[in-house]
C-alpha cells in the first residue's frame, strides 16, 4: 500500500503590526501645534502687519508717481469750458471787460452831468439828450476808451498768458498766475497820463497788500494786533484819515496836487488859515498881512487881534462867518455832503448797476 505524499507547508507570512499613536496634550513631542497666544501679543502682531501693509502701499504709490513723471504727461485742464478754445476765451474776456469798463465810465459821466444840471435847477434839460450826453459838455469818449483798453487788455492778456504757461510748463501752479499778471500789467500803458498811471499803480499796490494780508489772516499765519476787534476796521480808517489830514496841514508837499485841491475845495477852512496854522506849529512868524486880507474879506469886524508868534488861533480866525462852532460844523457837513455826494454816488451806483445786470444775465 503506497504511502501518502507528505503535504508541503507554505512559508510563514510576515506579520503586520499596526501602531496606534495617541496624541494628547500631555505629549509635547508628538504635538506640533504652538501654544495659544495671549491677546496683547496678537494685537502687537496685528499692528505690525498693518504697518508693513501701509509702508507697502506708500512705496507702491511712490513708484507709480515716479513712473508717471518719467512717462508721458497729460496737460492740466484749463479753467474755461472744454468746448471753448484758449484764444476764444481770452478774446471773450477782453471784449467783455472792455465793454463793462467803457459803460461804467460813460455811465459815471452821464450821472455827474445829470447832477450838474439838477443843481442848476434845469430839470427839463434832464430829458434833453442833446444837453445830457453832448460831446461839448460830456468829454468822456477818449478817456472811456483808454480805461476800457486798460481793463480789457489786462483781462484778455492775463487769461491768454495763463493758458500758454499752463501748456508750456505742463502744470498749473501759482507761479503761472504771477507771471501772467505781471506781463498783463503792461496794459496800463493804454493810459496816456503818467500821473494817472502812477496813481493807479499805487492804488493797485495797496490792493495787493490788502489781498496778501487777508490771505495770511485767513490761514492764521499773520495778522495785526487788534484786527479781531469789533469795528476795528473803522478804527483803522480813522487813524488813516488822521494821518492824511496831518500830511495835508503840516506836509502838503507829500500829497498829490490834485488831492490837495480836492481836500481844499471840500473842506471848511481856507488856505491862508492852513498856512498860518502850519507856520505857528513850526515856530515860524505868521504872515499877518495875508491873513488880515482874508479876514477882512470874510468879516467886517476888526476886533480880531493877530500876533506874529501866536500860541493858538481863536475860532474867529478858523470860521469867521459864524460865531458858533456847532453851527459851523453843521454848515460844513451839509456843504461837504452836497459837493461829494454826486461823485461818490456815481462811483458806487453805476458799477453796482452793471454788476447786477451781469448777474441777471448769467442767471437767465
C-alpha positions in Angstrom: 0.0 0.0 0.0 1.6 3.2 -1.1 2.5 5.8 1.4 0.7 9.1 1.0 2.7 12.1 -0.1 3.5 14.5 2.6 1.9 17.9 2.4 4.3 20.7 1.8 3.8 23.6 4.2 3.7 27.2 2.9 6.5 29.6 4.1 5.5 31.7 7.0 3.9 35.1 6.1 5.3 38.3 7.8 3.0 39.7 10.4 1.7 43.2 10.0 2.0 45.3 13.1 -0.5 48.3 13.5 0.8 51.0 15.7 -1.7 53.4 17.1 -0.3 56.7 18.2 -2.4 58.7 20.6 -1.8 62.4 20.5 -2.6 64.2 23.7 -1.7 67.5 25.3 0.5 65.6 27.7 2.8 64.5 24.9 4.6 67.7 23.7 7.0 65.8 21.4 4.2 64.3 19.3 2.1 67.5 19.3 3.3 70.1 16.7 0.7 72.8 17.4 2.1 76.0 19.1 0.8 77.1 22.4 -2.1 79.6 22.4 -1.2 83.3 22.3 -2.5 85.9 24.7 -4.5 89.0 23.4 -1.6 91.5 23.8 0.7 89.5 21.6 -2.0 89.1 19.0 -2.6 92.9 19.0 1.0 93.6 18.6 1.4 91.3 15.6 -1.7 92.8 14.1 -0.3 96.3 14.4 3.0 95.2 12.9 1.1 93.7 9.9 -0.8 96.9 9.4 2.4 99.0 9.5 4.0 96.7 6.9 0.9 96.9 4.7 0.8 100.7 5.0 4.5 101.0 4.1 4.0 98.8 1.1 1.1 100.9 -0.2 3.1 104.1 0.2 6.0 102.6 -1.6 3.7 101.4 -4.4 2.2 104.9 -4.8 5.7 106.5 -4.8 6.8 104.2 -7.6 3.6 105.0 -9.5 4.2 108.7 -9.2 7.8 108.4 -10.3 6.8 106.3 -13.2 4.1 108.8 -14.2 6.7 111.6 -14.0 9.1 109.7 -16.3 6.3 108.6 -18.7 4.1 110.7 -21.0 2.4 113.6 -19.2 -1.0 114.9 -19.7 -1.7 118.7 -19.8 -3.7 120.0 -16.9 -7.2 121.2 -18.0 -7.8 125.0 -18.4 -10.2 126.8 -16.2 -12.6 127.6 -19.1 -15.1 125.4 -20.8 -13.8 122.4 -22.6 -15.6 123.2 -25.8 -14.0 126.7 -25.9 -10.5 127.3 -27.1 -8.0 129.3 -25.2 -7.9 132.1 -27.8 -11.6 132.4 -27.9 -11.7 132.5 -24.1 -9.1 135.3 -24.0 -10.8 137.4 -26.7 -14.2 137.0 -24.9 -12.7 138.2 -21.7 -11.1 141.2 -23.5 -14.3 142.3 -25.1 -16.4 141.7 -22.0 -14.0 143.7 -19.8 -13.7 146.5 -22.4 -17.4 146.9 -22.7 -18.0 146.8 -19.0 -15.3 149.4 -18.2 -16.4 151.7 -21.1 -20.0 151.5 -19.9 -19.1 152.2 -16.3 -17.0 155.3 -17.2 -19.7 156.7 -19.6 -22.4 156.0 -17.0 -20.5 157.9 -14.3 -20.0 160.8 -16.7 -23.7 160.9 -17.6 -24.8 160.7 -14.0 -22.4 163.5 -12.9 -23.7 165.6 -15.8 -27.3 165.0 -14.6 -26.4 166.1 -11.1 -24.8 169.2 -12.5 -28.0 170.1 -14.5 -30.2 169.4 -11.5 -28.0 171.7 -9.3 -28.7 174.5 -11.8 -32.5 173.7 -11.3 -32.7 173.0 -15.1 -34.9 169.9 -14.6 -36.3 170.0 -18.1 -32.8 169.6 -19.6 -32.5 166.2 -17.9 -34.9 164.8 -20.6 -33.0 166.5 -23.4 -30.4 164.0 -24.6 -28.6 166.7 -26.6 -27.7 168.5 -23.4 -27.2 165.4 -21.3 -24.8 163.5 -23.5 -23.4 166.1 -25.8 -19.7 165.9 -26.7 -19.3 169.5 -25.8 -20.2 169.0 -22.1 -19.5 165.3 -21.7 -16.0 164.6 -22.8 -15.5 161.0 -21.8 -15.2 159.2 -25.1 -11.4 159.0 -25.3 -11.0 158.5 -21.6 -13.6 155.7 -21.6 -11.9 154.0 -24.5 -8.5 154.1 -22.7 -9.9 152.8 -19.5 -11.7 150.0 -21.5 -8.5 149.1 -23.2 -6.6 149.0 -19.9 -9.1 146.7 -18.2 -9.9 144.7 -21.3 -6.2 144.3 -22.3 -5.3 143.2 -18.8 -8.1 140.6 -18.6 -7.6 139.2 -22.1 -3.8 139.0 -21.9 -3.9 137.5 -18.4 -6.1 134.6 -19.5 -4.1 134.1 -22.7 -0.8 134.0 -21.0 -2.0 131.8 -18.2 -3.2 129.2 -20.7 0.1 129.5 -22.6 2.2 129.0 -19.4 0.0 126.0 -18.4 0.7 124.2 -21.7 4.3 125.2 -21.8 5.2 124.2 -18.2 2.8 121.3 -18.3 1.5 122.1 -14.9 -0.7 124.6 -13.0 1.0 126.4 -10.2 0.6 129.9 -8.6 3.7 130.9 -10.5 1.7 130.8 -13.7 -0.8 133.4 -12.3 2.1 135.6 -11.0 3.9 135.7 -14.4 0.7 136.2 -16.4 -0.4 139.0 -14.2 3.0 140.7 -14.2 3.1 140.8 -18.0 -0.6 141.7 -18.3 0.1 144.7 -16.1 1.8 146.4 -19.1 -1.7 147.2 -20.3 -1.6 150.2 -18.1 0.3 151.9 -20.9 -3.1 152.4 -22.5 -3.5 155.4 -20.2 -1.7 158.4 -21.7 -1.3 160.4 -18.4 1.8 159.4 -16.4 0.4 160.8 -13.2 -2.7 158.8 -13.6 -0.7 155.7 -14.3 1.4 156.3 -11.1 -1.8 156.9 -9.0 -3.4 153.8 -10.3 -0.3 151.7 -9.8 -0.1 152.9 -6.1 -3.8 152.0 -5.7 -3.3 148.5 -7.1 -0.2 148.0 -5.0 -2.3 148.8 -1.9 -5.0 146.4 -3.1 -2.2 143.7 -3.5 -1.0 144.3 0.1 -4.6 144.0 1.3 -5.2 140.8 -0.5 -1.9 139.3 0.8 -2.8 140.3 4.4 -6.3 138.9 4.1 -4.9 135.6 2.7 -2.4 135.4 5.6 -5.0 136.2 8.1 -7.5 133.6 6.8 -4.7 130.9 7.1 -3.8 132.0 10.6 -0.3 132.9 9.5 -0.1 136.6 10.3 -2.5 139.4 11.5 -2.1 142.8 13.1 -2.8 143.3 16.8 -6.4 144.2 17.4 -7.6 143.1 14.0 -10.1 140.8 15.6 -11.7 143.7 17.5 -15.3 144.7 16.7 -15.3 147.7 14.4 -11.5 147.5 14.2 -11.8 148.4 10.5 -13.4 151.7 11.5 -10.6 152.5 13.9 -8.0 151.8 11.3 -9.9 154.1 8.8 -9.9 156.9 11.4 -6.2 156.5 12.0 -5.5 156.6 8.3 -7.7 159.8 7.9 -5.9 161.4 10.7 -2.5 160.7 9.0 -3.8 162.1 5.7 -5.1 165.3 7.4 -1.8 165.8 9.2 0.0 165.5 5.9 -2.4 168.0 4.3 -1.9 170.6 7.0 1.8 170.1 8.0 3.3 168.3 5.0 1.3 169.3 2.0 4.2 168.6 -0.4 3.8 164.9 0.4 0.3 164.7 -1.2 -0.5 164.9 -4.9 -1.6 168.3 -6.0 -5.0 167.1 -7.2 -5.6 165.5 -3.8 -4.7 168.8 -2.1 -7.1 170.7 -4.3 -9.9 168.1 -3.6 -9.5 168.5 0.2 -9.2 172.2 0.0 -12.4 172.6 -2.1 -14.5 170.3 0.0 -13.1 171.4 3.4 -14.5 174.2 5.6 -11.2 176.0 6.2 -9.5 178.5 3.8 -6.0 178.0 2.5 -4.5 181.2 4.3 -5.7 179.8 7.6 -4.0 176.5 7.0 -0.8 178.3 6.1 -0.9 180.3 9.3 -1.5 177.3 11.4 1.4 175.4 9.8 3.7 178.4 10.5 2.5 178.7 14.0 3.1 175.0 14.8 6.6 175.1 13.3 7.5 178.2 15.3 7.8 180.5 12.2 6.4 184.0 12.1 2.9 184.2 10.8 2.2 186.2 7.6 -0.2 188.7 9.3 -0.7 190.7 6.0 -2.2 187.8 4.0 -4.2 186.5 7.0 -5.6 190.0 7.6 -6.6 190.4 4.0 -8.5 187.1 4.1 -10.3 188.0 7.3 -11.3 191.5 6.0 -13.0 189.9 3.0 -14.9 187.5 5.2 -15.9 189.8 8.0 -16.4 193.5 8.6 -15.2 193.4 12.2 -11.7 194.5 13.1 -11.8 193.1 16.6 -9.6 190.1 15.8 -6.1 190.8 17.0 -3.3 189.0 15.2 0.1 188.3 16.5 3.3 187.3 14.7 4.0 184.4 17.1 0.6 183.3 18.5 0.4 180.4 20.9 -3.1 179.4 19.5 -5.6 180.8 16.9 -9.1 181.7 18.1 -12.1 180.1 16.5 -13.0 183.5 14.9 -10.0 183.0 12.6 -10.9 179.5 11.6 -14.6 180.2 10.9 -15.1 184.0 10.7 -18.5 183.6 9.1 -20.2 182.1 12.2 -19.8 182.7 15.9 -20.9 179.2 16.9 -18.6 176.2 16.4 -21.6 173.9 16.4 -23.3 175.8 13.6 -20.0 176.0 11.7 -19.7 172.2 11.8 -23.3 171.6 10.8 -22.9 174.0 7.8 -19.5 172.4 6.8 -21.1 168.9 7.0 -24.0 169.9 4.8 -21.8 171.7 2.2 -19.3 168.8 2.0 -22.1 166.3 1.6 -23.6 168.3 -1.3 -20.2 168.5 -3.0 -19.2 164.9 -2.7 -22.5 163.1 -2.9 -22.8 163.2 -6.7 -19.3 161.9 -7.2 -19.4 159.0 -4.7 -23.0 158.1 -5.6 -21.9 157.8 -9.2 -18.8 155.7 -8.4 -21.0 153.4 -6.2 -24.3 153.2 -8.1 -23.1 152.7 -11.7 -20.7 149.8 -11.1 -23.3 148.2 -8.8 -25.9 148.5 -11.6 -23.7 146.9 -14.2 -22.8 144.1 -11.8 -26.5 143.4 -11.1 -27.2 143.4 -14.8 -24.4 140.9 -15.4 -25.5 138.6 -12.7 -29.1 138.6 -14.0 -27.8 137.7 -17.5 -25.8 134.8 -16.0 -28.9 133.7 -14.1 -31.0 133.7 -17.2 
